[in-house]
């Protein structure tokens, strides 16, 4: 007898299918566009030149000859693929060098490299947590964190984005859950570009006896004197138990890592299914990541960090001057912060920073799509975040910069933003204006 319900029934006529069809018919679909050149500050995309303000290539190292050379060397020495897991035949000397250098960079006892960043979160959380444990997460955490929590079957206690009183309430409730407690937060949130208040989070974790894991995907290679992330910038690296990072952003490759105590990393090496039962990353990816890390840790690293953060401030200030709703510079606590780190500014004795992620609040989903299309046609590519990636009514354009953007290119993009805004508001009415969001808080959460 056939089952009464076809398991494939859900793929036909679902809500997103209807929205995609409508967006295609209106020619405003902001997704799946084809890149036809390297991920540089200006790219070729679908037959036209466009300023790239939608890449996570924060240091611009995908075009660096040293990084390309690292990939080529690994390719020629080890071939196109390793055809096996790290456990069996998939470990090469480059993996071991990369793990040692990541651990040293992070100031950790050890590190483990996964084939993707998603697997790093999935494989760590799904391994260290179990049904008897509790995991406390920020509502703005990356989807891979949520996936790992769900895989673990631990009790999930989310708290509202960056609301410390909500975090403390969840930690208090977790005291009665039994089992271990792990708090997981992004160091820099991928849509909002704001920082987690890690100093206070560390204090709460220590008070309640919880462990802390920080996802530094958008912080590593961007923040701190050595580019080791938000934990370094805020002076709490030694108080964070585990730090996750990726190679697909500042390190110009693909993959992910976890850095922490040797016993935890050793446990992951033999128990993490996402590590044990997936093919090792291709040699070229490992070689590129290692070369990029060495560039970052060389004397050339700090100037790259300065440039990307200076570019972020230039773009943010320019968009605000044009009348867009953008986040204000992220305020930093004075005590313990690396006040002389790249990108840190002091005004009237208050320290602040602007991360390379500069969201522009639009609000309405269709308005965001129309605005994206106008920018795209004008020669600027940005990312679009719509519900459910953001809360209802919180649609935004996610812009981001690279160290290799020059001032003229950013100003060229701002000129397009200015013209598009004038034309858009003439036809569709006013967009949200500056100071919609409090300092350090995402516009759509203000």
N, C-alpha and C positions, 0 to 999 in steps of 0.2 A: 504493500500500500504506500503511495506517495505521501509525503508529509503535507499537512494542510496549508503551510505557508512556505513560499519560495524564499530561501535565504537571500536571494538577489533582489527581492522586491523593493527593498529599501533604496536601491541605486537608481530607481526610476521615479521621477517626479518629486524629488526632495527639494527642500527650500533653496539650497545653494545652487542646484541646477537651474531653477527659475531665475535666480539673481544673475547667474553667469550668462544665461541666454539674453536677458534684458540688457546687460552691460555690453555684450557683444553686438547686439542689434544697434545700440546707441554709440558703438565704437569708443567706449570709455573703459574697457577692461584693463586694469593696471597690472595684470599679472601675466607671467609666462612669455614675456617679450625676449627676443633673441639677441644676445650679445655677439657681435661679429669681430671683436678685437680684444686684446688683453685688457684686464681690469685696471685701466689707467685713469687719471683725472678727467680726461676727455676720451670718449669711446665712440666706436662705430656701432650703432644699434639699428637694425632694420633699415639699412640704407642711408642713414643720416648721422651726422656728428652731433653728439650730445654731451654736455657737462655731466659727469657722473657724480651725483650727490646721493647715491643709494648703495654704496659699497661699504663693506666692513674692512677693507684693505687699509687700515688706519695709518700704517707707516709707509704705505706705497711700495712695499718690498716685493710685490709680485713681478715687478719689472726690473728689480735689482740684479745686476749681472752676477753678483756673488751667490745670490739665492738660486738663480737659474743654473749657475755652475754646479751648485750642490745637488740640484735635481738631476742634471745631466750626468754627473759623476756617478751617482747612485744607480741611475738607469743603465749606464754602460757596464758597471761592475756587477750588478745583481740582476739585471734583466727587467722585464716589464712587470713582473708580479712574482710573489713568493708562493702562491698556490697552497697555502696551508696556514694554520693558526699559529700564534706565537708559542703555544704550548708544544707544538710538534716541530715542523720544519720552517716556521715563519719568523724566527728571530735572527736578525743579522747584527753585526757589530754597531751599526748606526743606531739601532734601537737602544742598545745599552749606553752608548755615548749620550744620546738624547735624554734618556732617563736620568743619568748622572748629572748632566748639566741643568736640567729642569729642577732637580732637587736642590742643587747648589744655588740656582737663581732664586728659588722660592724660600731658601733657608730651611728646608725640610730634610728629614732623615732619608727619605726615599721618594720615588715617583714611579708611576706606571703609565704607559702610553697605550691608548685605545685607538682603534681605526677611525672613529668619528667622535665628535664631541657629544652627540646624543648618546652614544654607547657608553661614554665615560660616566655620564649621570645615571643612565639606566642601570649600568652594570655595577655601580657603586652603591646606589640606594637600594636596588633590588637584592643586593648581597648582604649589606650590613644591617638592614632592617628586616624584621620579621613580624608575623601577626601579633606577637605580644608587645611590640614596641609602639612608640608614638613619634610621629614626624610632624613638626610645626613648620609651616611654609608661608611665605609672603604671597598675597594674592597676585602680585606682579611677577612671580618667578617664571622662568622659562618653561615651556611645555615639556621639555625633556626631564625636568625635575619632577613635575607632576606624574609623568609616565613612570618614572622610577619608583615614586611613592606608591602608585597604584599596583605596580608589579610586586612590591614587597608585601602588600596586604597589611602593612602597619596602620594603626589608627591615624587618620589624617586630621590635623587641626590647623586650618588656614586662618590667617589674620589679615586685616585690611592693610593695604600697601603702606609700609613704613610707619604704621601706627604703633608706637611702642607700648601704649597702654593695652592695646589689643593683644600684642605679643605676650605681655606679662600675664594677661588673663588666660591665654591658651597654655602658657607654661604652668600656671597655677592649677588648671584643670588636669594637666598631664600628670601631676603628682599622684593622682588617684587612679591612673590608668594601669600602673604596673609596667614592668619592662623598662627598657632604655628610652631616652628621649633625645632626638636629634633635631636641631633647628637648621633649616636650609634657606639661604637667601642669595640673591644675585648681589655681587658687589656693585656693578653698574647695571641698571635695568635696561633691557634691550630696546624697548619701545620708548620709554620716557627719558632715558639718558641720565637719570638721577642716581645718586649713591644711596646705598643702605647706610643707616646710622650705626656703623659697626662698633664704635666704642660702647654705646649703650647696649647694643645687642650682646656684646661680649659680657658686659656686667650682668645682664639678666641671665644669660646662660650659666655663668659661674655661680650666681646666687641660687639658681634652681637645680644645679647639677646636670645641666644638659650639655651635650656635645654640639659643636657648631661646624657647619660646612658652608663655604662661600664659593659661589660660582663666579669665577673671575674671567669669564669668556670675553666680556667687553671692557675689562679693566686691565688684564695682563697685556703688556705691550703698549699701554696707554698711560697709566697713572703710576705715580711714585718716582722717586729719584732713579731707581733702576728699572722702572717699568714693570714692576712685579705685581701691580694691581692696587685696587682700593684698600686692601688690607695693609699693604705697605704704606700707602699715602697717609692713612689714618692712624698708623703706628700700632696696629694690633696684630701684625702677622704672627707673632709668637703666641697669641691667644686664640687663634683659629685652628681647629683640629685638622680640617681637610680643606684644601683649595683645589678647585677644578679650573681648567683652562682649555682653550682650543687653539688649533693651528690655523683655522680657516679665516682668521681675522688679521691681527697684527703680524702673525708668523707666516702668512702668505702661502699656506699649504692646506692640508686637510687632515684632521685627526683631533684627538683630545688627550688630556692627562689628568691625573689626580696626584697631588703631592701631600705627604703627611708622614706620620710615624711609620717606622720600618715594619712594625708588627702588623699594622693595618694594611699596608701596601702588600706585604707578603701574603696576607690572608686573601686579598683580592686576586692575586696572581693564581691562586689555586682553587678559588671558589666562585669567582665572578663568571657567570655563564656568557655574558656579553663579551668578555675577554677571551674565554677559553674556546668558544664555539663560533668564532667568526674569523674570516681570513685576515691575515696581517695586512696592514696598509702597504700599498705599492712602494717599492724602494724610492722612487722619485719623490714621493710625498714626504717620506722620512728625511731624505737628504735635504729637501728644500726647507723643512721646518728647522732642522739642525743648523743650517746655514743662516736662516733668518734670526734664530735665537742668538747666534754668535755675532751677527751685525748689531742687534739690539744691545748686547752686553759689551760691545766694543766702544771705543771713544766716539764712534759715529752715532751711538744710540741716543744719548741725551739731546743732541740737536734735533733728531727726528721727533722725539717726544715734545720738545718745545714747539716745533713747527705745526704738528697736528693740533695741539691745544690752542696755539695762537690762531690757527685757521678756524677752529671751532668758535672761538670768541668773535672773530671777524664776521663769520656767517651769522651767528646769533644776533650780534649787535645790528648788523645790516638788515636782517629780517624784522627786528623790532622797530628800527627806524622807518621801515616801509609800512608799518602799521599791522604786522602780523602778530598773532598771539603765540609767543614763545616763552619757554621757561626762563626765569631769571637765573643768573649765576648761582650755582650750588653753594650755600654757605658751609663753611668748615669750622669745626670746633678748634679753638686755639691750642689747647693743651694736647700734646702728643702728636699733632699733625706735622708732616714734613713741610714746613712753611716755605722752604726754598726749593721744593720739587718743581719740575716743569709744570707750567700752566697755573700755578697757584698765584693769585693776585691778592693784594691787600688794599682795601679802601676804607678809610676812616677807622683803621685798626681791625677791620673784619676781613677774615680770609675767605676766599671763594675760588671756585673753579668751574669751567665749562667743559663738559666732556664732548667727544666728537659726535655724539648723537644729539641732534637739535630737532625736536619735534615741533611741528606747526599745527596748532589746534584748528580744526575746521568745524567739527561738530556733527553735521549731517553726512551720512554715508554717500549719498548721491552727489552732494556738493563736493565732497572730497574727491570722488572719481572724476567729476568734471574739471576740477582744478588740476588734478594730476594730468589729465589729457591735455589741457591747455599748456601746461609746463612742458610736457613731452613734445608737443608740436612746436613749442618755442625753442627746443634744443636743450632741455634740462631733464634729467631722469632722477626721480625721487621714489621712495617707497610709500605705499599706502597701507594704513592700518585701519581696518573696519571692524565692526562688531562681528564675531565674538572675540577678536584679538584685543579689542579695547571695549570698555563698557558702552552700553547704548548711549548714543548722543556724544560719544567721545572720539569720533573719527579724526584721524590726524595724518599728516604727511610727515614721514620720518626722513629727515635729511641727515647726512653724515659726511664728514670730510676726511681727507688723507693728508699726510705730511707733504706729499708731492703736489698738492694743489698750490698754485701760486696766486698772489693777490689779484692779478688780472683775471684769472679764471673764475675766482669766487665773485669778483665784481661783475663779470659777464653774466653769471648766474643770477645775481641780485637784480640786474637790469631786466632779465626775463621775468623774474618774480614781480617786479614793479609793474611792468606792462600787463602781465596776466591779471594781476590784482585789479588794475583799473578797468580792464575789459570785463572781468568776471563780475565785479560789483555793479557795473553799469547794467548788466543783464540779470543778475541773480540776487542782488541785494548785498548788504554789508557782511563781511566776514568777521569773526571774533577779533578783537583788537588787543593791543599789548596789555600786560599786567593782568590778564585773565587768570594766570596761575601764580600762586605764592612762590617765593624763592625756593628752589630745590625740589619743587613738587611738580609732577606732570600736569600739563594743562587740563587734561580731561578728569583729573582727580581733584582739581581745585574747587 
